[in-house]
């Protein structure tokens, strides 16, 4: 991710690097053992989150972010 963040147009990745680590930890610790589909859905939701899309996620196991209001930040454009 650090290498990718140094590419032109990809600078926003650097701001999300610690968030990736935190999100992975949260996915596992906030889910009960045996709910691998939920863990995977939470993990995949991160891409929606960084693009400032917090509801209507494509995976029905975790269709929206669990956070409340968040402060403005540098969002990453999907695609």
PDB file of N, CA, C and O in Angstrom:
ATOM      1  N   UNK A   1       0.816  -1.184   0.000  1.00  0.00           N
ATOM      2  CA  UNK A   1       0.000   0.000   0.000  1.00  0.00           C
ATOM      3  C   UNK A   1       0.860   1.248   0.000  1.00  0.00           C
ATOM      4  O   UNK A   1       0.535   2.238  -0.656  1.00  0.00           O
ATOM      5  N   UNK A   2       1.963   1.198   0.740  1.00  0.00           N
ATOM      6  CA  UNK A   2       2.853   2.358   0.774  1.00  0.00           C
ATOM      7  C   UNK A   2       3.395   2.646  -0.621  1.00  0.00           C
ATOM      8  O   UNK A   2       3.434   3.797  -1.054  1.00  0.00           O
ATOM      9  N   UNK A   3       3.809   1.603  -1.316  1.00  0.00           N
ATOM     10  CA  UNK A   3       4.327   1.780  -2.678  1.00  0.00           C
ATOM     11  C   UNK A   3       3.235   2.347  -3.588  1.00  0.00           C
ATOM     12  O   UNK A   3       3.489   3.268  -4.365  1.00  0.00           O
ATOM     13  N   UNK A   4       2.031   1.800  -3.494  1.00  0.00           N
ATOM     14  CA  UNK A   4       0.927   2.275  -4.336  1.00  0.00           C
ATOM     15  C   UNK A   4       0.581   3.729  -4.025  1.00  0.00           C
ATOM     16  O   UNK A   4       0.205   4.485  -4.921  1.00  0.00           O
ATOM     17  N   UNK A   5       0.706   4.121  -2.758  1.00  0.00           N
ATOM     18  CA  UNK A   5       0.361   5.490  -2.361  1.00  0.00           C
ATOM     19  C   UNK A   5       1.315   6.533  -2.936  1.00  0.00           C
ATOM     20  O   UNK A   5       1.008   7.725  -2.934  1.00  0.00           O
ATOM     21  N   UNK A   6       2.460   6.090  -3.424  1.00  0.00           N
ATOM     22  CA  UNK A   6       3.440   7.008  -4.003  1.00  0.00           C
ATOM     23  C   UNK A   6       3.217   7.234  -5.498  1.00  0.00           C
ATOM     24  O   UNK A   6       3.871   8.077  -6.111  1.00  0.00           O
ATOM     25  N   UNK A   7       2.286   6.470  -6.076  1.00  0.00           N
ATOM     26  CA  UNK A   7       1.972   6.621  -7.495  1.00  0.00           C
ATOM     27  C   UNK A   7       1.108   7.863  -7.691  1.00  0.00           C
ATOM     28  O   UNK A   7       0.298   8.216  -6.833  1.00  0.00           O
ATOM     29  N   UNK A   8       1.294   8.509  -8.823  1.00  0.00           N
ATOM     30  CA  UNK A   8       0.505   9.705  -9.137  1.00  0.00           C
ATOM     31  C   UNK A   8      -0.987   9.367  -9.148  1.00  0.00           C
ATOM     32  O   UNK A   8      -1.410   8.399  -9.781  1.00  0.00           O
ATOM     33  N   UNK A   9      -1.762  10.163  -8.452  1.00  0.00           N
ATOM     34  CA  UNK A   9      -3.199   9.966  -8.365  1.00  0.00           C
ATOM     35  C   UNK A   9      -3.640   9.002  -7.284  1.00  0.00           C
ATOM     36  O   UNK A   9      -4.839   8.813  -7.075  1.00  0.00           O
ATOM     37  N   UNK A  10      -2.690   8.387  -6.590  1.00  0.00           N
ATOM     38  CA  UNK A  10      -3.020   7.396  -5.556  1.00  0.00           C
ATOM     39  C   UNK A  10      -2.603   7.848  -4.162  1.00  0.00           C
ATOM     40  O   UNK A  10      -2.530   7.036  -3.240  1.00  0.00           O
ATOM     41  N   UNK A  11      -2.333   9.121  -4.009  1.00  0.00           N
ATOM     42  CA  UNK A  11      -1.822   9.640  -2.748  1.00  0.00           C
ATOM     43  C   UNK A  11      -2.782   9.415  -1.581  1.00  0.00           C
ATOM     44  O   UNK A  11      -2.339   9.298  -0.439  1.00  0.00           O
ATOM     45  N   UNK A  12      -4.083   9.352  -1.848  1.00  0.00           N
ATOM     46  CA  UNK A  12      -5.083   9.184  -0.784  1.00  0.00           C
ATOM     47  C   UNK A  12      -4.944   7.846  -0.069  1.00  0.00           C
ATOM     48  O   UNK A  12      -5.390   7.706   1.070  1.00  0.00           O
ATOM     49  N   UNK A  13      -4.336   6.871  -0.717  1.00  0.00           N
ATOM     50  CA  UNK A  13      -4.167   5.552  -0.094  1.00  0.00           C
ATOM     51  C   UNK A  13      -3.403   5.668   1.219  1.00  0.00           C
ATOM     52  O   UNK A  13      -3.722   4.970   2.182  1.00  0.00           O
ATOM     53  N   UNK A  14      -2.407   6.533   1.271  1.00  0.00           N
ATOM     54  CA  UNK A  14      -1.584   6.662   2.472  1.00  0.00           C
ATOM     55  C   UNK A  14      -2.422   7.036   3.690  1.00  0.00           C
ATOM     56  O   UNK A  14      -2.153   6.571   4.797  1.00  0.00           O
ATOM     57  N   UNK A  15      -3.425   7.867   3.491  1.00  0.00           N
ATOM     58  CA  UNK A  15      -4.272   8.273   4.611  1.00  0.00           C
ATOM     59  C   UNK A  15      -5.105   7.124   5.162  1.00  0.00           C
ATOM     60  O   UNK A  15      -5.570   7.196   6.300  1.00  0.00           O
ATOM     61  N   UNK A  16      -5.303   6.072   4.386  1.00  0.00           N
ATOM     62  CA  UNK A  16      -6.150   4.960   4.806  1.00  0.00           C
ATOM     63  C   UNK A  16      -5.360   3.751   5.300  1.00  0.00           C
ATOM     64  O   UNK A  16      -5.967   2.751   5.686  1.00  0.00           O
ATOM     65  N   UNK A  17      -4.046   3.807   5.300  1.00  0.00           N
ATOM     66  CA  UNK A  17      -3.244   2.639   5.663  1.00  0.00           C
ATOM     67  C   UNK A  17      -3.501   2.168   7.088  1.00  0.00           C
ATOM     68  O   UNK A  17      -3.654   0.966   7.307  1.00  0.00           O
ATOM     69  N   UNK A  18      -3.552   3.054   8.048  1.00  0.00           N
ATOM     70  CA  UNK A  18      -3.819   2.609   9.423  1.00  0.00           C
ATOM     71  C   UNK A  18      -5.267   2.161   9.557  1.00  0.00           C
ATOM     72  O   UNK A  18      -5.572   1.277  10.358  1.00  0.00           O
ATOM     73  N   UNK A  19      -6.158   2.761   8.783  1.00  0.00           N
ATOM     74  CA  UNK A  19      -7.554   2.356   8.802  1.00  0.00           C
ATOM     75  C   UNK A  19      -7.750   0.926   8.332  1.00  0.00           C
ATOM     76  O   UNK A  19      -8.623   0.222   8.840  1.00  0.00           O
ATOM     77  N   UNK A  20      -6.953   0.490   7.370  1.00  0.00           N
ATOM     78  CA  UNK A  20      -7.030  -0.889   6.880  1.00  0.00           C
ATOM     79  C   UNK A  20      -6.700  -1.849   8.013  1.00  0.00           C
ATOM     80  O   UNK A  20      -7.418  -2.824   8.235  1.00  0.00           O
ATOM     81  N   UNK A  21      -5.628  -1.578   8.719  1.00  0.00           N
ATOM     82  CA  UNK A  21      -5.218  -2.430   9.840  1.00  0.00           C
ATOM     83  C   UNK A  21      -6.294  -2.456  10.924  1.00  0.00           C
ATOM     84  O   UNK A  21      -6.648  -3.518  11.435  1.00  0.00           O
ATOM     85  N   UNK A  22      -6.804  -1.289  11.264  1.00  0.00           N
ATOM     86  CA  UNK A  22      -7.838  -1.202  12.292  1.00  0.00           C
ATOM     87  C   UNK A  22      -9.116  -1.926  11.863  1.00  0.00           C
ATOM     88  O   UNK A  22      -9.757  -2.599  12.670  1.00  0.00           O
ATOM     89  N   UNK A  23      -9.475  -1.783  10.603  1.00  0.00           N
ATOM     90  CA  UNK A  23     -10.695  -2.415  10.107  1.00  0.00           C
ATOM     91  C   UNK A  23     -10.569  -3.933  10.134  1.00  0.00           C
ATOM     92  O   UNK A  23     -11.511  -4.622  10.525  1.00  0.00           O
ATOM     93  N   UNK A  24      -9.431  -4.457   9.729  1.00  0.00           N
ATOM     94  CA  UNK A  24      -9.225  -5.905   9.757  1.00  0.00           C
ATOM     95  C   UNK A  24      -9.348  -6.432  11.188  1.00  0.00           C
ATOM     96  O   UNK A  24      -9.999  -7.450  11.423  1.00  0.00           O
ATOM     97  N   UNK A  25      -8.736  -5.750  12.124  1.00  0.00           N
ATOM     98  CA  UNK A  25      -8.823  -6.137  13.535  1.00  0.00           C
ATOM     99  C   UNK A  25     -10.280  -6.107  13.991  1.00  0.00           C
ATOM    100  O   UNK A  25     -10.735  -7.038  14.656  1.00  0.00           O
ATOM    101  N   UNK A  26     -11.020  -5.046  13.642  1.00  0.00           N
ATOM    102  CA  UNK A  26     -12.409  -4.914  14.041  1.00  0.00           C
ATOM    103  C   UNK A  26     -13.263  -6.025  13.434  1.00  0.00           C
ATOM    104  O   UNK A  26     -14.134  -6.573  14.110  1.00  0.00           O
ATOM    105  N   UNK A  27     -13.024  -6.361  12.171  1.00  0.00           N
ATOM    106  CA  UNK A  27     -13.803  -7.410  11.507  1.00  0.00           C
ATOM    107  C   UNK A  27     -13.759  -8.711  12.295  1.00  0.00           C
ATOM    108  O   UNK A  27     -14.775  -9.385  12.466  1.00  0.00           O
ATOM    109  N   UNK A  28     -12.584  -9.048  12.764  1.00  0.00           N
ATOM    110  CA  UNK A  28     -12.404 -10.312  13.470  1.00  0.00           C
ATOM    111  C   UNK A  28     -12.900 -10.229  14.909  1.00  0.00           C
ATOM    112  O   UNK A  28     -13.599 -11.131  15.370  1.00  0.00           O
ATOM    113  N   UNK A  29     -12.557  -9.175  15.617  1.00  0.00           N
ATOM    114  CA  UNK A  29     -12.904  -9.096  17.037  1.00  0.00           C
ATOM    115  C   UNK A  29     -14.369  -8.772  17.285  1.00  0.00           C
ATOM    116  O   UNK A  29     -14.867  -9.023  18.383  1.00  0.00           O
ATOM    117  N   UNK A  30     -15.070  -8.228  16.307  1.00  0.00           N
ATOM    118  CA  UNK A  30     -16.480  -7.885  16.504  1.00  0.00           C
ATOM    119  C   UNK A  30     -17.419  -8.976  16.005  1.00  0.00           C
ATOM    120  O   UNK A  30     -18.638  -8.803  16.028  1.00  0.00           O
ATOM    121  N   UNK A  31     -16.869 -10.088  15.558  1.00  0.00           N
ATOM    122  CA  UNK A  31     -17.684 -11.186  15.016  1.00  0.00           C
ATOM    123  C   UNK A  31     -17.403 -12.462  15.796  1.00  0.00           C
ATOM    124  O   UNK A  31     -16.265 -12.737  16.178  1.00  0.00           O
ATOM    125  N   UNK A  32     -18.455 -13.233  16.026  1.00  0.00           N
ATOM    126  CA  UNK A  32     -18.300 -14.496  16.746  1.00  0.00           C
ATOM    127  C   UNK A  32     -17.659 -15.542  15.846  1.00  0.00           C
ATOM    128  O   UNK A  32     -17.819 -15.524  14.626  1.00  0.00           O
ATOM    129  N   UNK A  33     -16.936 -16.444  16.474  1.00  0.00           N
ATOM    130  CA  UNK A  33     -16.303 -17.530  15.745  1.00  0.00           C
ATOM    131  C   UNK A  33     -17.385 -18.344  15.024  1.00  0.00           C
ATOM    132  O   UNK A  33     -18.449 -18.606  15.584  1.00  0.00           O
ATOM    133  N   UNK A  34     -17.107 -18.736  13.796  1.00  0.00           N
ATOM    134  CA  UNK A  34     -18.052 -19.500  13.010  1.00  0.00           C
ATOM    135  C   UNK A  34     -18.855 -18.647  12.045  1.00  0.00           C
ATOM    136  O   UNK A  34     -19.623 -19.180  11.244  1.00  0.00           O
ATOM    137  N   UNK A  35     -18.692 -17.328  12.106  1.00  0.00           N
ATOM    138  CA  UNK A  35     -19.413 -16.425  11.215  1.00  0.00           C
ATOM    139  C   UNK A  35     -18.469 -15.850  10.160  1.00  0.00           C
ATOM    140  O   UNK A  35     -18.359 -14.635   9.997  1.00  0.00           O
ATOM    141  N   UNK A  36     -17.793 -16.752   9.453  1.00  0.00           N
ATOM    142  CA  UNK A  36     -16.806 -16.329   8.467  1.00  0.00           C
ATOM    143  C   UNK A  36     -17.417 -15.473   7.365  1.00  0.00           C
ATOM    144  O   UNK A  36     -16.771 -14.548   6.871  1.00  0.00           O
ATOM    145  N   UNK A  37     -18.666 -15.773   6.970  1.00  0.00           N
ATOM    146  CA  UNK A  37     -19.322 -14.971   5.922  1.00  0.00           C
ATOM    147  C   UNK A  37     -19.505 -13.521   6.373  1.00  0.00           C
ATOM    148  O   UNK A  37     -19.353 -12.594   5.578  1.00  0.00           O
ATOM    149  N   UNK A  38     -19.828 -13.333   7.635  1.00  0.00           N
ATOM    150  CA  UNK A  38     -19.988 -11.987   8.178  1.00  0.00           C
ATOM    151  C   UNK A  38     -18.640 -11.270   8.237  1.00  0.00           C
ATOM    152  O   UNK A  38     -18.545 -10.093   7.888  1.00  0.00           O
ATOM    153  N   UNK A  39     -17.606 -11.973   8.675  1.00  0.00           N
ATOM    154  CA  UNK A  39     -16.270 -11.379   8.739  1.00  0.00           C
ATOM    155  C   UNK A  39     -15.837 -10.936   7.347  1.00  0.00           C
ATOM    156  O   UNK A  39     -15.323  -9.831   7.173  1.00  0.00           O
ATOM    157  N   UNK A  40     -16.045 -11.798   6.361  1.00  0.00           N
ATOM    158  CA  UNK A  40     -15.667 -11.463   4.985  1.00  0.00           C
ATOM    159  C   UNK A  40     -16.473 -10.267   4.467  1.00  0.00           C
ATOM    160  O   UNK A  40     -15.929  -9.397   3.786  1.00  0.00           O
ATOM    161  N   UNK A  41     -17.751 -10.229   4.786  1.00  0.00           N
ATOM    162  CA  UNK A  41     -18.595  -9.110   4.348  1.00  0.00           C
ATOM    163  C   UNK A  41     -18.148  -7.806   5.000  1.00  0.00           C
ATOM    164  O   UNK A  41     -18.126  -6.764   4.345  1.00  0.00           O
ATOM    165  N   UNK A  42     -17.792  -7.853   6.283  1.00  0.00           N
ATOM    166  CA  UNK A  42     -17.295  -6.656   6.968  1.00  0.00           C
ATOM    167  C   UNK A  42     -15.993  -6.184   6.325  1.00  0.00           C
ATOM    168  O   UNK A  42     -15.793  -4.988   6.113  1.00  0.00           O
ATOM    169  N   UNK A  43     -15.115  -7.132   6.020  1.00  0.00           N
ATOM    170  CA  UNK A  43     -13.840  -6.783   5.404  1.00  0.00           C
ATOM    171  C   UNK A  43     -14.067  -6.126   4.042  1.00  0.00           C
ATOM    172  O   UNK A  43     -13.457  -5.100   3.740  1.00  0.00           O
ATOM    173  N   UNK A  44     -14.935  -6.706   3.224  1.00  0.00           N
ATOM    174  CA  UNK A  44     -15.211  -6.160   1.894  1.00  0.00           C
ATOM    175  C   UNK A  44     -15.870  -4.788   1.971  1.00  0.00           C
ATOM    176  O   UNK A  44     -15.744  -3.989   1.043  1.00  0.00           O
ATOM    177  N   UNK A  45     -16.569  -4.508   3.062  1.00  0.00           N
ATOM    178  CA  UNK A  45     -17.253  -3.220   3.206  1.00  0.00           C
ATOM    179  C   UNK A  45     -16.271  -2.056   3.286  1.00  0.00           C
ATOM    180  O   UNK A  45     -16.654  -0.907   3.064  1.00  0.00           O
ATOM    181  N   UNK A  46     -15.031  -2.337   3.596  1.00  0.00           N
ATOM    182  CA  UNK A  46     -14.036  -1.267   3.714  1.00  0.00           C
ATOM    183  C   UNK A  46     -13.895  -0.502   2.406  1.00  0.00           C
ATOM    184  O   UNK A  46     -13.738   0.719   2.419  1.00  0.00           O
ATOM    185  N   UNK A  47     -13.948  -1.198   1.281  1.00  0.00           N
ATOM    186  CA  UNK A  47     -13.823  -0.523  -0.010  1.00  0.00           C
ATOM    187  C   UNK A  47     -14.990   0.427  -0.240  1.00  0.00           C
ATOM    188  O   UNK A  47     -14.817   1.494  -0.828  1.00  0.00           O
ATOM    189  N   UNK A  48     -16.170   0.046   0.218  1.00  0.00           N
ATOM    190  CA  UNK A  48     -17.320   0.938   0.128  1.00  0.00           C
ATOM    191  C   UNK A  48     -17.109   2.147   1.041  1.00  0.00           C
ATOM    192  O   UNK A  48     -17.374   3.286   0.656  1.00  0.00           O
ATOM    193  N   UNK A  49     -16.631   1.880   2.246  1.00  0.00           N
ATOM    194  CA  UNK A  49     -16.437   2.939   3.241  1.00  0.00           C
ATOM    195  C   UNK A  49     -15.455   4.003   2.737  1.00  0.00           C
ATOM    196  O   UNK A  49     -15.751   5.195   2.818  1.00  0.00           O
ATOM    197  N   UNK A  50     -14.310   3.597   2.227  1.00  0.00           N
ATOM    198  CA  UNK A  50     -13.306   4.574   1.794  1.00  0.00           C
ATOM    199  C   UNK A  50     -13.770   5.382   0.590  1.00  0.00           C
ATOM    200  O   UNK A  50     -13.202   6.431   0.287  1.00  0.00           O
ATOM    201  N   UNK A  51     -14.802   4.898  -0.098  1.00  0.00           N
ATOM    202  CA  UNK A  51     -15.380   5.632  -1.223  1.00  0.00           C
ATOM    203  C   UNK A  51     -16.570   6.477  -0.763  1.00  0.00           C
ATOM    204  O   UNK A  51     -17.315   7.005  -1.588  1.00  0.00           O
ATOM    205  N   UNK A  52     -16.746   6.602   0.555  1.00  0.00           N
ATOM    206  CA  UNK A  52     -17.809   7.415   1.153  1.00  0.00           C
ATOM    207  C   UNK A  52     -19.200   6.861   0.839  1.00  0.00           C
ATOM    208  O   UNK A  52     -20.166   7.612   0.704  1.00  0.00           O
ATOM    209  N   UNK A  53     -19.282   5.548   0.727  1.00  0.00           N
ATOM    210  CA  UNK A  53     -20.566   4.867   0.531  1.00  0.00           C
ATOM    211  C   UNK A  53     -20.798   4.008   1.770  1.00  0.00           C
ATOM    212  O   UNK A  53     -20.154   2.972   1.933  1.00  0.00           O
ATOM    213  N   UNK A  54     -21.700   4.423   2.633  1.00  0.00           N
ATOM    214  CA  UNK A  54     -21.837   3.791   3.944  1.00  0.00           C
ATOM    215  C   UNK A  54     -23.100   2.948   4.091  1.00  0.00           C
ATOM    216  O   UNK A  54     -23.335   2.367   5.150  1.00  0.00           O
ATOM    217  N   UNK A  55     -23.904   2.877   3.052  1.00  0.00           N
ATOM    218  CA  UNK A  55     -25.088   2.022   3.090  1.00  0.00           C
ATOM    219  C   UNK A  55     -25.303   1.425   1.696  1.00  0.00           C
ATOM    220  O   UNK A  55     -24.673   1.834   0.720  1.00  0.00           O
ATOM    221  N   UNK A  56     -26.194   0.467   1.634  1.00  0.00           N
ATOM    222  CA  UNK A  56     -26.486  -0.258   0.392  1.00  0.00           C
ATOM    223  C   UNK A  56     -25.254  -0.977  -0.162  1.00  0.00           C
ATOM    224  O   UNK A  56     -25.017  -0.980  -1.370  1.00  0.00           O
ATOM    225  N   UNK A  57     -24.467  -1.591   0.743  1.00  0.00           N
ATOM    226  CA  UNK A  57     -23.321  -2.390   0.316  1.00  0.00           C
ATOM    227  C   UNK A  57     -23.845  -3.644  -0.393  1.00  0.00           C
ATOM    228  O   UNK A  57     -24.939  -4.115  -0.081  1.00  0.00           O
ATOM    229  N   UNK A  58     -23.076  -4.185  -1.341  1.00  0.00           N
ATOM    230  CA  UNK A  58     -23.573  -5.308  -2.135  1.00  0.00           C
ATOM    231  C   UNK A  58     -23.726  -6.626  -1.376  1.00  0.00           C
ATOM    232  O   UNK A  58     -24.446  -7.507  -1.846  1.00  0.00           O
ATOM    233  N   UNK A  59     -23.084  -6.794  -0.234  1.00  0.00           N
ATOM    234  CA  UNK A  59     -23.163  -8.054   0.505  1.00  0.00           C
ATOM    235  C   UNK A  59     -24.262  -7.973   1.563  1.00  0.00           C
ATOM    236  O   UNK A  59     -24.218  -7.114   2.444  1.00  0.00           O
ATOM    237  N   UNK A  60     -25.245  -8.866   1.475  1.00  0.00           N
ATOM    238  CA  UNK A  60     -26.385  -8.811   2.392  1.00  0.00           C
ATOM    239  C   UNK A  60     -26.011  -9.148   3.833  1.00  0.00           C
ATOM    240  O   UNK A  60     -26.781  -8.845   4.744  1.00  0.00           O
ATOM    241  N   UNK A  61     -24.853  -9.763   4.067  1.00  0.00           N
ATOM    242  CA  UNK A  61     -24.427 -10.066   5.434  1.00  0.00           C
ATOM    243  C   UNK A  61     -24.047  -8.801   6.214  1.00  0.00           C
ATOM    244  O   UNK A  61     -24.145  -8.762   7.440  1.00  0.00           O
ATOM    245  N   UNK A  62     -23.615  -7.777   5.488  1.00  0.00           N
ATOM    246  CA  UNK A  62     -23.202  -6.520   6.124  1.00  0.00           C
ATOM    247  C   UNK A  62     -23.517  -5.381   5.156  1.00  0.00           C
ATOM    248  O   UNK A  62     -22.620  -4.871   4.485  1.00  0.00           O
ATOM    249  N   UNK A  63     -24.794  -4.979   5.081  1.00  0.00           N
ATOM    250  CA  UNK A  63     -25.226  -4.037   4.048  1.00  0.00           C
ATOM    251  C   UNK A  63     -24.906  -2.570   4.302  1.00  0.00           C
ATOM    252  O   UNK A  63     -25.095  -1.744   3.410  1.00  0.00           O
ATOM    253  N   UNK A  64     -24.427  -2.225   5.495  1.00  0.00           N
ATOM    254  CA  UNK A  64     -24.067  -0.825   5.751  1.00  0.00           C
ATOM    255  C   UNK A  64     -23.035  -0.741   6.862  1.00  0.00           C
ATOM    256  O   UNK A  64     -22.914  -1.647   7.686  1.00  0.00           O
ATOM    257  N   UNK A  65     -22.295   0.357   6.871  1.00  0.00           N
ATOM    258  CA  UNK A  65     -21.279   0.577   7.896  1.00  0.00           C
ATOM    259  C   UNK A  65     -21.930   0.629   9.284  1.00  0.00           C
ATOM    260  O   UNK A  65     -23.096   0.999   9.419  1.00  0.00           O
ATOM    261  N   UNK A  66     -21.170   0.259  10.297  1.00  0.00           N
ATOM    262  CA  UNK A  66     -21.677   0.225  11.670  1.00  0.00           C
ATOM    263  C   UNK A  66     -21.394   1.522  12.428  1.00  0.00           C
ATOM    264  O   UNK A  66     -21.871   1.691  13.551  1.00  0.00           O
ATOM    265  N   UNK A  67     -20.638   2.428  11.843  1.00  0.00           N
ATOM    266  CA  UNK A  67     -20.282   3.664  12.535  1.00  0.00           C
ATOM    267  C   UNK A  67     -21.407   4.691  12.453  1.00  0.00           C
ATOM    268  O   UNK A  67     -22.320   4.573  11.635  1.00  0.00           O
ATOM    269  N   UNK A  68     -21.324   5.674  13.297  1.00  0.00           N
ATOM    270  CA  UNK A  68     -22.245   6.798  13.240  1.00  0.00           C
ATOM    271  C   UNK A  68     -21.665   7.879  12.345  1.00  0.00           C
ATOM    272  O   UNK A  68     -20.984   7.586  11.362  1.00  0.00           O
ATOM    273  N   UNK A  69     -21.937   9.123  12.689  1.00  0.00           N
ATOM    274  CA  UNK A  69     -21.389  10.251  11.924  1.00  0.00           C
ATOM    275  C   UNK A  69     -19.865  10.222  11.977  1.00  0.00           C
ATOM    276  O   UNK A  69     -19.282   9.892  13.010  1.00  0.00           O
ATOM    277  N   UNK A  70     -19.230  10.563  10.876  1.00  0.00           N
ATOM    278  CA  UNK A  70     -17.773  10.628  10.829  1.00  0.00           C
ATOM    279  C   UNK A  70     -17.347  11.967  10.248  1.00  0.00           C
ATOM    280  O   UNK A  70     -18.081  12.605   9.493  1.00  0.00           O
ATOM    281  N   UNK A  71     -16.144  12.372  10.621  1.00  0.00           N
ATOM    282  CA  UNK A  71     -15.636  13.656  10.143  1.00  0.00           C
ATOM    283  C   UNK A  71     -15.243  13.565   8.676  1.00  0.00           C
ATOM    284  O   UNK A  71     -14.946  12.477   8.184  1.00  0.00           O
ATOM    285  N   UNK A  72     -15.238  14.679   7.979  1.00  0.00           N
ATOM    286  CA  UNK A  72     -14.818  14.679   6.569  1.00  0.00           C
ATOM    287  C   UNK A  72     -13.381  14.166   6.432  1.00  0.00           C
ATOM    288  O   UNK A  72     -12.550  14.365   7.318  1.00  0.00           O
ATOM    289  N   UNK A  73     -13.116  13.522   5.338  1.00  0.00           N
ATOM    290  CA  UNK A  73     -11.774  13.002   5.063  1.00  0.00           C
ATOM    291  C   UNK A  73     -11.567  12.891   3.576  1.00  0.00           C
ATOM    292  O   UNK A  73     -12.468  13.191   2.792  1.00  0.00           O
ATOM    293  N   UNK A  74     -10.407  12.468   3.188  1.00  0.00           N
ATOM    294  CA  UNK A  74     -10.106  12.309   1.766  1.00  0.00           C
ATOM    295  C   UNK A  74     -10.604  10.946   1.312  1.00  0.00           C
ATOM    296  O   UNK A  74      -9.992   9.923   1.619  1.00  0.00           O
ATOM    297  N   UNK A  75     -11.710  10.931   0.585  1.00  0.00           N
ATOM    298  CA  UNK A  75     -12.299   9.702   0.122  1.00  0.00           C
ATOM    299  C   UNK A  75     -11.591   9.231  -1.144  1.00  0.00           C
ATOM    300  O   UNK A  75     -11.004  10.029  -1.874  1.00  0.00           O
ATOM    301  N   UNK A  76     -11.653   7.946  -1.391  1.00  0.00           N
ATOM    302  CA  UNK A  76     -11.029   7.354  -2.576  1.00  0.00           C
ATOM    303  C   UNK A  76     -12.123   7.064  -3.590  1.00  0.00           C
ATOM    304  O   UNK A  76     -13.138   6.449  -3.261  1.00  0.00           O
ATOM    305  N   UNK A  77     -11.916   7.505  -4.810  1.00  0.00           N
ATOM    306  CA  UNK A  77     -12.897   7.297  -5.869  1.00  0.00           C
ATOM    307  C   UNK A  77     -12.843   5.831  -6.310  1.00  0.00           C
ATOM    308  O   UNK A  77     -11.772   5.305  -6.615  1.00  0.00           O
ATOM    309  N   UNK A  78     -14.002   5.182  -6.341  1.00  0.00           N
ATOM    310  CA  UNK A  78     -14.050   3.790  -6.775  1.00  0.00           C
ATOM    311  C   UNK A  78     -13.773   3.710  -8.264  1.00  0.00           C
ATOM    312  O   UNK A  78     -14.171   4.579  -9.040  1.00  0.00           O
ATOM    313  N   UNK A  79     -13.073   2.634  -8.647  1.00  0.00           N
ATOM    314  CA  UNK A  79     -12.755   2.441 -10.058  1.00  0.00           C
ATOM    315  C   UNK A  79     -11.394   2.919 -10.326  1.00  0.00           C
ATOM    316  O   UNK A  79     -10.927   2.846 -11.463  1.00  0.00           O
TER     317      UNK A  79
END
